[in-house]
Amino acid sequence: MAIPGTLLFASSDYFADMALPSPPAPNVVATFEGGQITLEDIESHLDVLLSSNASQGTMSQDMLLETVEDLVSDQLILRWAANRKPEAEESFQHAVRHINENLNLESFADQLHTESISISESSIREYFDKNKGRYEGRSFSDVRDEIRQALIAEQEPAFVEDYIQKLRTNASIARSFELLDVPSPTQEELENYYRENVDRFKLPRRAIVDELEFSESEFGPKAQQEAANALLSLQGGTTFPATAARFSNARFSPSAEVAEGSRNSDWDKSVFTLVPGELGTVFQAGRSYFVVRLRQVVPAGATSFAEVRSEIITAVSAEKEQRWFADNGEMTLFTIKGQRYTLRQFYKEYEEAALRGQFAGAEGMKRLANALIDRMLLVSDTYDRLLDVANKPLADETRLRLLRQMMEQEEVDDRIDVTEEQIEALYSESRDRLVSPPKSRIRYIRIGLGSNEDEANRSRERADEAYGKLTGADTAAAEFASVAQEYSEDVETSSNGGEFPEWIGESGDPFGELMSHPFHEAIQGIQPGKLGTPFELGGSIYIVEVMERTAPQKLSIDEARPYIEEYLTNQQHRSMAEEMQRRQLQEAKVQLYPQVLEEYLERTASND
């Protein structure tokens, strides 16, 4: 979470009460203890961040202020780094090396598109002539660059493979990939692990219950009385679902399976003493009152070795793998041009990049090792081409960004402390907004709008035709499934009659952006069991039928806790980050000269 741009210079009154003196020189925008920021520094900084054809004359004062703050912030970060000395740490060196390598590889990819892969004008023209239908209404000059990029994309995989093959041929590479053959666990090791961890495979007693929870945070002092009223209703013969509907703020859990020890001890004591089928009296557990009917008690037991064998194989294999790479870490996995690459270095990459799923097992790791060799060959080639020299300004910027992240982690994030009292207070203030939003089960027809207005109009005609069949505008209404199979361009759902397999809804985070799910928003007005009119979204036309919709439910404090904790963490981060930067600015005696920026903007506007 980065410190917001223009945190102090442009969006606060940090300089409002200061009498701003004249700058020490006409080009000095800001001074600080031991240094200064000039207009030339701003232009050099923007040359790195902006494209080469960006017009300086189009910049606003706010943009310049942000740039000055970036430059001052960079100096503050370098001061912090001079005291903290993160460059000495292996993790920092590792990250910086990867940053530089990635910048060089990106530059290499750009060269492929601009220099290395040649596309003749005749081949571009030939492609256009063969695909005129696709470019209907657009001239050759309009689509020339688009076609060229498409032809480059077609040739790029073969070109890169040929290029890497030449690098492999010219390089001296020695592999010892047998070191990646980690021994498989033996039957004895698996059985020993089961015996040593038998407690992990024990199953506690489980209660299957119908439950109504009356939280004090929802009902206040009336929680116990409302629970008693619900119990009276149940004793009178009303069903649990009907009672839950009557007490809508109560949390209803039908046929819930609850393991002994997973709830409050008072809950266990009150429920596990019931007999199956019995409706208990109202009892309190924590800050809630409960009405519970016990359906069944599942006795405690233990999972057999056979039932958990696959889980044990995974655990023991992971342990053996880590031990194998630790014991053999200094052995050489491969060498390139005399440069040695150890098993420890390989395993660090393997773990950091979270590549287990993609490169699982010995064969997967060997594929990864070969991919690393290809990457190292390309990186070495980029250094030979001096791409690292060309990328140095951008690499320096990226290094500063990494230092900023480290500084914020240590000076801000590691000091954030969200207490239970703060969580409970915000829950109490916000419980009306802490709601699990409604979700809908739907089936739909999707028709793409195409790439031009003519195609869009034809698509709208098809959508109107499909909608007409569904509503029976001309004849009796057709079945949705048959119309979806005929008209929908969504391959995954059309064969299933248009039915979407999951529930559609907003994020469960009540503090999140309310409009983060536009599709969900678009279907909220459609009543369950009804068909909505066609609407356009994201380059397609949709016809949606809502089959079912859940009602919104208020979240318990345990359900809301992760969202509240994240919200309070972000709040503390912003406050502490602003305070840290304010303190650093004051300690560095930063002085801004906004009149220099104003004069600069006037000159550039006049020149334009």
N, C-alpha and C positions, 0 to 999 in steps of 0.2 A: 504494500500500500504506500504509494509515493506521496511525498508532501505536495499539496496542491500548488499549481503554478500561480505566480503573483500572490502568494500567501500574505506577504507583508508589504511589498512595494505597491501593488496596484489595487488590492482589495481591502486594505485596512488603513487606519490613521497613524501608521507608524511614524511618518515624517510630518504629520499635520501640524504638530505643535512646535516644530523646529524652525528656526530661522535659517533658511538655506543660504550658505555663503557662496561666493563666486568660485567656480572651479579653478584648480591650479593651472590648467591649460585649456584652450578652447575645445579640445577633443576629448577631455576627461569626463566620463559620465558618472563614475562613482569612485570613491577612494575607500580604503580600509587600511588597517594597521599593517604596513609593510608592502603595500601594493596599490594598484589602481586598475580600473576598467576603462578602455578607450573606445571610441567609435570604430577604430580599426579592429579591435578585439571582437566587437559585435559582428562586423561584417565577415570576419574569418569564421566565427562560430556559425553564422547562418549559412555560409558556403558549404559547411560540412552537413548541416541538417536539412537544407533546402536543395531542391534540384538546381542544376546549373543555370536553367533559364528562368528561375524565379525573379521577379522584378522587385528590387529593393524599394522602388517608389510606391508600391501598393501596400506597404506595411503600415500598421496603425501604431499609435503610441502604446497601447496595451501590449501589442506583440513585442515592441522594443523593450518595454518594462520587464516582460517575462524573460527575454533574452538576457537582460542585465542581471536579473535575479538568478538565472541559470549560472552565469559566469561567477557571480559572487558566491553562490552556493558551492560551485566547484572549488573555489579557494578555501571555503570553510571545510569542505570534505578533505581536501589535501592536508589541511592543518590537523584534522582529526587523525588522518592516516599516518602523518609524521609522528604522532605520539603513540598511536596504537600499533603501527607497523604490521598490517595484515599481509603485506607482500611476502613476509617470511614464511607464511603458512602454506603447506602443501595444497590444501583445498583451494586457496586463492590462486596459486600458480596454475593449478589444474584448470580452473574456470577461465582464467585469462587466456591460457593456451587454446582452449576450445573456442573462445570468442574470436581470437585472431584467425584460427583455422577456418571457422565458418564464414567470416568476412571474405577470406581469400577464395573459398569455394564458391561463394555467391558471385564474386567478381569473375571467376572462371566461367560460371554458367552464363553471365551476361555476355562474355566474349564469344561464347558459342553462338549466341543469337545475333550478335552484331558483326562478327569477323570470321569465325571459323566455318560455320555452315553456310555454304553459298547457295542461294536460290536464284535461278535465272529469271529474267523478265518473261521469257517465253513460257516457262513452266507455270508462272503465276497467271498469265493470260490463258493458257490451256485449261488450267483448273477452273478459271472463271467461266469459260465457254461451256465446259462440261456441267457446271452447276448453276446455270443461269436461273433456273427455277427457284433455287434457294435464295438468290439475291434479287428477286423480283422487285423492281422499283428503285434499285440502287445501281449507280454507275460503277464502272471498273475502278475509277480513281477513288470512289468512296470506300471500296472494300479491298483495295490492293494490299494495304498493310495487314489487314485481318487475314487474308489468304496467305501472305508470306509467313506470318507467325504460325499458321496452321501447318504449312509445309515444313517449317523448321521443326515443329513438334513431332511430325511424322518421322523425320530423319534423325532426330536427336538421340533416341535410345541406341540405334546401331552405331552412330558416330561415336558416342561416349564409350560404348563397349570396345570398338576398334581402338580408340585412343588409349583406354586403360590396358588393353592387351599389349600395345606397343610398350607402355611403361613397364608392364610385367616382364616382357621379353628382355628389356634393356637393364632391368634391375637384378641384383643378386639377392635371391630370397631363399632362406632355409627355414623349414617348418618342422616343429616337433609336436604335431597335433595329438599324438598318442597321450600326451599329458592331460588332455581333456576327457579321457576315458575314466571318469570317476567310478570306482568299484560300486556295484549294486549292493544294497543291504542283504545280509544273509537272513535265513529263517530264524536263527538263534538271536540275532540282533533285534529282529522285529518282536519276538516273544519277550525278550528282556525289557524292551521299551514298554510293552503292554503291562508287564508285572510292575515295573518301576513307576508307572503312571496310572495305576489302576483307579485311583480316586478320580481322575479326569473322566473316566468312562462310566462312572456311577450315575444312575438316574434317580432323582428324588421323587417323593410322592407328588402326584399332580392332582389338583382338584378341577373338575369340569363344572363350571357354575354359570347360572344366569345372575347378573349383577347390576344393581343400580347404585351409582356413587353420587352423593350430594356433598359437593365441596364447599367449605366455608368461604373460599374466595368467590364462589358463584352466588351462594345463598346467604352468606353472612350469618348472623345469629339464628336465622330461621332454618338452617340446614338440618338440625336434628328433628325439628317438628315436621318439615317437609318429608324427611325420610320416614317418620312415623306414619304420616298420611299415606305415603306410597305403600307401606307395609299393610295398612288397614285395607287399602284397595285390593291388594293381592290376596289377602285373607278372605276378602269378599268374593273371590272368584275371577277377578279381572286378570287377564294375561300380562306377562311381563312387557311385551311390545306395546300393548294398549296403555299400560301404566306409564311406560317410558314416554309415549306420545303426550300424555297428560302433563308430565313434569319435564318439559322440553329442555330445561337447563341441566337436568341430571344426565350423567354419562351412563349410557346403557351398553353393556357388553354381554351379548347372548352366547351361550356355550363357550365361554372363555376357558382356556386351559392355563392354570396358574401353578407353577412349580413351588413346592414348599421352600421357603427361604427367599423367594424372589420379591415378596411384598413385606410390609410391616409385620412385626411379630404378633401384634394384636390381631391383624387380619388372619394369620395362620391359626391362632388360638381359637378364634370365633368360628372359622369355617371348617377346619379339619375335625372338630368335635361333633359336627352335624352328621346325620346318617343320610345316605343317598335318598333324594326326593324331599328332604326336609327343608322348609322355609325358615330361616333363622330370624332372630329378633334384630332390631336395629343395633349396630355397634359402631364404635369410633375407631379409626386407625389413621394416625397422623392427623391431618387437618380436614378429614372427610368422614361422613357417616355413610354406612353401607347397608343395603338390603340385599341378601344373597339367598338363592336356592341352590343347594348342592345337588348336582345331577349324578356325579360319579367320582369315586376316588381311584386313581390309577396307582397301584402299589409301587414302592421304590424297587429298583432293580439295578442290574449292571449290563452294559452292552458286551456281547461276547467278542472274543478276539476276531472271529470270522466277520462279524458285522462291521468292525472298525479297521479291518486289515488295510484297506486302501488308504485310510487316513493316516495310519501308522507308517505305511510305506512312504508317503509324502513327507512326514515329519522326520523320519530316520534318514531318508535320502537327502533332505536339506541339511541336516546336521553333518552327514558324511561329506557332502559337497563343500561346506564351509571349512571343515577340518582339513580336507584334501588340499584346497587352495591355500590355506594358511601354512600347512606343513611343507608344501612344494612351491611356495610363492616366489622364491628367488630363482627358480629354474627358468630357462629360456624357452619361451613358446615359439617365437620366430625371430629372425633377424632380417632387416632390409638395409642393403648397402652398408652392412657392418653395424647398423644400429640395432641394439638388443632390446627385445620387448618381452618382459617377464610375465609369468603366470599371474602374479599379484596385480600387475598393471591391467591385464586383460579382465580379471575378475572385478576390479574396481569399475571399469567401464560397464561390464555386464550388470552389476548391481545398480549403479547410478542411473542407467538409462531404462531400468525396469523392463528388461528385454526377455525375461524368462518365458513369457507366453509365446513370443515370436521365435525364440531360438532355444527351445527347451531340449534338454538332453545333450549327449555328447555330439551327435550329428548337427544339432542346431547350433551349439557353441562353435563347432568347426566352420559352419557357414558364416557365423558372426566374425570369427577370426579372419577369414578370407575377405570379408567386407571391410574389416579394419585395415587390412593390408592394402586394399584398393584405395581406401580413404587416405592412408599415409602416403601412398605413391602420388596421388593427386595433390595433396597438401605440399609435398616436397617439390612437385612440379610448379606449383604456384609461387613458391619461394624463389625457384630458379627464374621465374618470369618477373620477379621483383614486385609481385602484386601486394606483398606485405608493406612495401614502401608506399605504394599508392594509397593503401588503406589505412596508413598510420593515423591520420587525423580522426577517422571514424572509430578506429580501435581505441584511441585515447578517450573518446567520448564514451564508448561502451565500458571501458575500464572504470571511468568515473561513476557510471551508473551502478556498476557492481559495488564499488566502495560505498555509494550512497545507501544501497540496500543493506550492506553490512552495518553501517553506522546506525541506520534506523532500527535494525534488528536489536542491536546491543543497547542503544540509548533510549529506545521507545518500546518496541514490541516486547522485549524480555522483562520490562518493568510494568507492563499492564497487569492489573489485578482486578478481576470482576468478582465481587463477593456475592454470596447467596442472598444477603439482605438487599443488594441492588437488584438482583434478578426478581425477587419477590415483590419489591416495590414497583418495578416497571410492569410486572404481570398484573398487579392490582390496578394500576393506572390504565392499562391497555387491554384488559380482558375482553372488552366489546369488539376490539379489532383482531384479537387473536383467535381466528376462526379458520378451521379447515374448509377451504372453498368447495363449492359444489363441483362434481365431476359428471361428465356425460358419456354415455356409450352410444356410438353413432354408426351409421353406414352412409357412404357418400359416393358421389360420382365426381371425378376430376377431369377437366378438359383443358389442355394447355392453350394459352392465348397466341402462341407462335411468336415470330420475330418481327412482324410488321403489321400494319393496320389492316391490310386485306386478310391476312391469316386470322387476326383477332376477330374480325367481323364474321368470318366463316365459323369460328369457334363459338361465338355468341349465338349464331343461328342453330348450331348443333345442340348447345345447351338449352335453348328455348324449345327445341324439338323434344329433347329428353324430358324436360320439365312438363311439357304438354302431355306426353305419354303417362307420366306419373300422376298427374292431376286429373286425367280424363277429360282434358279440354275438348278433344275431338271425339273420343270414344270412351269406353269404360277404362278406368285407371289400370295401368299395367303394374305387374309386380316389380318392386324395386330391384330385386336381384337380377331379373332378366334385363332390365334397362341398364343396370350397372355393367353387366357383362357385354352389352352391345356398345355402350357409349364411353365408359370410363377408360381413361388412359393410364390409370394407376395400376400397374401390373400386379402389385402385391395384394390389392384388395378386390379388384374387379372379378377375379376368378372365384372369390368368396362372397359374391353378391354385394360387394362394396362395404362389407362389415369390417370396421377397424377393430383389431384384437385387444386394444388397451383402452382404459378410460382417459378421456380428454379433460384437462382441467388446468387451472392456474398452478403455479409453484406452491408448495406447501408453506413457503416462507411468507408470513403475513406482513413482514416489513419490506418485502421485495417490491420491485417495480410492478404496479398494477397492470400495466399494459404489456408485460413481457411475453404474453401469449396471445397474439392477435387472432389466431384461429379460434381459440377458446372464446375470446370476446365476441367474435362474429356469430357464434352459434348460441350464445346465452339467451337471445330473444326467441329461440325456437322452442316451443313447448314439447315435452315428452310425448312421443307417439305422433308428432306432427312433422310435416315436410316444410323446410324453409325455402324461400325463393332463392334463385341462383345469385351468388355474390362472387366478386373477383378479389383475389388475394395472392400476392407473390407470383404473378405471371400465370395464374390459372383461374378457371371458373369452377366453383364448387356448388353442388346441389347436395344438401345434407338433410338426413332424417335423424332426429334424436330418438333413440329407442328407449333410453332410461336415463334418469338423472338423480344423483344423490342430493340430500339436503345438506346445507352447510352445518358444521358442528363446531362448537367452541372447544378450543384446545385446553387440556389440563395443563398445569404448570410444568409437569414432566415432559409433555409433548412440545410445549412452547420453549422450554429451557434452551435448546441449542440455537434457536432463532434470536431469543433475547440476549443470550451470551454473545453471539456474533455482533448484534447491534451495539451492545455496550462496549465491546472490544473496539469496534470501528470508531465509536464516539470518543473513547479514551485515546485512541491512536491519533485522531485528528487534533485533539486538544494538546496532547503531549508533544506531538511533532511540531505544532505551531509554537509552543513554548520553547522547545529546544532551538528552533531556528531563530526566534526572537532573542534568546539568550546569546546565541553565537554571533548574531549581528551586533549586539551591544558590546560583547567582549572584543570583537574585531574592530569596533569603532567605525562601522560602515556609514558612509555619508553619500547620499544620492544627489545628483545635480540634474533635475528633470528639465531645466531650461535648455541644457545642451541637447537633449533628445528633441525638444520642441523645435529648436533651430535647425536640427538635422532633418526633421520631417518637412519643415518648410522649404529647405534647400532642395531636397529630393523631389518634392511636389513641383517646385518651380522648374527644376530641370526637366521633369517629365512633360 
